[in-house]
């Protein structure tokens, strides 16, 4: 299971059985679940006083324990086809940020156990992403992973089944979305919701101001003027978004450079030879691999399915619990 800030992905028998937003809707009167995943996301920022919609994870960690437990139960229930998927004898492997504290790890473990897991293992997300990409993490060779998720960017140098140098920074997809909201308000005097900012990011999000033939068409944003409340319709181009995301992407660049500074020379040489692997939803931002490659001087390779890398890694780890001694209980 990849329990992410933006999306939760569950693998079972080598198949993706759940790929849903990490959102739950609860009834304010009874605290019972109204909806989870995509159904709850459709309600996000559109509810009345009887329903509250919660994103239980923020910055890669559980912000609302009870809501997280309810969300996990709901997502697990989606794949229960006449049998309990998570029976008492079945194991669970969950990806967690490499910068998680003991308290945060315990919160994830408790949520998983309350949601039905009986033998719960945890795996740091950059390690899970590396396994999912196909890197031999047990080899005596340095490989570097940059996993740009929804709440955190996980950076790690991996060798011999361990994290030799790692960094977890709270700058990721959610920050890109917030940057776009702030930019639209400041530059165009238009109020945009979090969901609209996310649509802008998907349609014209970019890390470079020159994309050549890959440049997307302008995206039309509709919303109220923040002063007069009159309707506005604003075309937004990718160059604007590249400028507004520049500060956040620069923080990720600095974190990568900082991790490389703390890397042993022999491992550094391996990284120069192998390049650096990019995964997570943030790696799908247009031009980000080229920007990072140009800035750092090492090729960046985007995973074939960047959104699924961590989930695939946890699925492989689940089959190799005895072999992967770095799994945490």
N, C-alpha and C positions, 0 to 999 in steps of 0.2 A: 504493500500500500504506500502510495506517495501522498501523504497528508499535507497538502500545500496550502499556502495562503489564498491563492486564487482558485485552484482546482484540486480535487481529490481523485486519484486514479487507483483502482483496485484491479490487480491481476490474479487470475485463478487458473491453474493448469495451462500456463503459457498464453492465456488470452486476456485481453482487456475486457473486463466484465462491467466496470463502472468508470466513466470519465465525465464527471459532473463538477460544476462550480461549488466551492466550499462555502455554501450559504444554507441557512435553515430559517424557515418562517415558523413562528410560534404564536399560539393564541394567547393574548394578554390576560384573559380571564382564567384559563385552565392550565396554561403553560404546556399544552399539548402541541405536538408537531402538526403544522398545517401543510407544509411542503418542504422538500429538500432539493438541492441541486438546481437543475435548470428551471424547474417549476417555481422554486423560491426566488431565483434570480429575476424571473419575469415580474415578480412582485416588488423587487428592490426599488426603493425610492418612489413607490406608487401605493403604499399601504394606507389604511385608515387607522383609527385609534384602537381597533379591536385586534390588530395583528402587528407584530414587530418582526422585522427581518434582520437577521444577525449574521455577520461574518465572524465566526468564532476564533479564527486565527489572524493575528496581526504580526507583521515582521517575522514571519516564520514560526511563531510560537503561539500556544493556546492563550487567548485573551479571555475567553469565556468557557470555563470548564464544562458546565452543565449543557450549554448549547452545543459544544463540540461533541459531547457524548451522544446527545440526541441526533445530531447530524450523522455521526458515524453509524448509529443504529439504523437510521433511515436509508443510508447509502448501502449498507450491508443487506438490508431487507429487499433492495431492488433486485438482487441476484439470487434470492431464495426461491428456487423453482421446485417446490414440493419437498425440499430437503434443506437442512440447515447448512449453509456454506461454511460458517464458522462454528463447527461442532467443538465440543470441549477438547477433543484430541488433536485438533488442527492447529498448526502454528501460524503466527503472523510476523511479518517483517515490515517495519515502518521506517521510512526515511525521515531523518530529523536534521536540522541545521547543525553544522560543525561547531558553531559557537554557543550551542545550548548549554545552560547551566544544569546542575543536578536537579534543581526544583522543576525546571522546564521538562527535563527528560522524564521525571516522575509523573508529571501531569499527562504527558503523552501515554506513558505506560498505563496509568490508572484509567484514562479514557478508553483505551483499547480493551482493557480487561472488562470494564463495565459494559462495553458495547458487544461483548461476546468472546473476545480472545482469551485463551487459557495459557498459551505459551507464547509470550510476546518478546520479540527481539527488535532492537533498534540499530539502524545503520546510518552513518553520516551521509548526507545527501551527495557531496562530491564523490565519495567512494561508490555510492549506489549508481550515480550517473556514469562513472567510469566503467563499472561492470556492465551497465546497460548499453554503453557505446560499443563494448567489445574489447576493452583494454584488459590485458592480463595484469591484474593488480597485485598478484603474488610474485611477479617476476622482479629480479634485481635490476630494475630499470626505472628511471624517473619519467613520470607522465603528469602533465598539468591539466587540470579541469577547471573551467569557469562556468558555473551553473547560475544563470540569471533567472531567478524565480519571480514570484509575485511580491514577496515581502523581504527577501534577502538575496544577496549575491554571494554564492559560496565559491571560494577559490582554494584549491589544494594541489600540492605536489604529492604524488602517491608513489610508493615503492615498497616492495616486500610486504604488502598487505597492511600498510600503515600510512598515516598522514605525516609526511616529513616536514611540511611547511604548509600552514593553512591560514585563511583569513575569511571571516564572515562579516559582511558589511550590510547594514540595513538600508541599502539603496538598490531598488529593483523596479519591477513593473508597476507596482502601486505608486511609487514616486514619480515615474514617468507620467502616469495618469494625473496625479496631483499637479505636476508641472504644467500640463496642458490646460487643466482647469484654471490655474492661476494666470497663465498667459492669455487665455481667451478673455478673462475678466479684465485684465490690465490693458491689453492691446486693443481689444475690439469692443469693450464695454458690454459683453454678452455673458449671461449666466448659463453655464453648461453643467449638467449633472455628471456624476462620476461615470455613469453608463455611457453618456454621450462622449465624454473625454476618452473613454476606452475605445469607442468606435472610431474617433479621430485617429487614435494611436494605431489601430489596425489598418485603417484605410490610407493614411498619409504619414504614419510614423517613420522617422528616418534618423540615422546617426550622422549622415553626411549631407552637405548642401548641394553636392553634385552627384547624381546617381546615373546620369546618361540615359541609356535606353530602358533602364529599370525604373525610371521615374513614374510614380503613379499620377493619375489625374487629380485635380483639385477636388476637395470634398466639401460639399455644402452643409453648413451647420445652421440649424434653426433653433432659435431660443429667444427669451425676452431680454430687452435692454435692461441692464442692472439698475439704471436710474429711473427711466420712464415706464418700464415694464411693457413697452410697445414691442411688437414682434420684429425680429431681425433675421436676415438670411445672409450668412457670411461665407464666401468661398475661402477655404484654407488650403495652402500649398505645403508640400513636404519640406521646402526650405525653411518655412516658418517654424515647423515642428522641430526640425533639426537644431535650429538656434535655441529653442526653448528647452530642449532636452540636454543641451551641451554641458551644463553644470553637473547634472547627475551622472552623465556618462563619464565625465572627467574624474569623478570620485571613484568609479569602477576602475578606470585606467590606473589611478594612483594606488588602489588596493592591489591590483595585479602586479604593478612594479614593486610594491612593498613586499609582496610574497616572494617575488623573484630575488629580491635583495637578501632574503633570509634563507635562500636555497643553497645547498652545498654545491661546489663547482662541478663535481661529477654528475650530479642530478641535473644541473643547469645544462651541461653538454648534451645530455639525453633529450632534454626539452627542445633545445635548438634543432636537434635532428628530427624529432617526432612532431614538433609543432605543439600548439595548445588547442585543446578541445573545448568547444562552446556547446552548452546545452541549456535547457529551460526556455520558457516562453520569450524572455527578453532577447534571446539570441536570434529570434526571428525578425527583430527590428532591422529595417532595410539599411544595409551598409555598415552594420556594426562590426562585422568580422574584418572588413577592409580597414575601418578606422583603427581598430585595435592593432591590427597587423602593422599598419603604417606608423603608429605611435610607438610601439614596443619593439618592432623589428624582428618579430618571430611570427611565422604563419599561424593563423587561427582557422581551425576547421569546425564548421557547424555540423553537429550530429545529424544523421539522416532523419530521425524523428525526435527533435529536441524536446518536445513536450512530454515524451514518453520515456526518456532515458532513465530517470530515477525509478519510475514504476517498474520498468524492465529489469533494472538492477536489483530491486528488492525481490522480484520474482525469481531471478537466478540465485540470489542469496538464500532464499527459502529452500531451494533444492540442495544447497551446499552448506547447511548449518554446521556440520561437523568439520568441513574443510576450511570455512571462513572463521577463524578464531577471533577475528576483530569484531564480530557481532556482539552487541551489548544486551544484557538481560535487564 
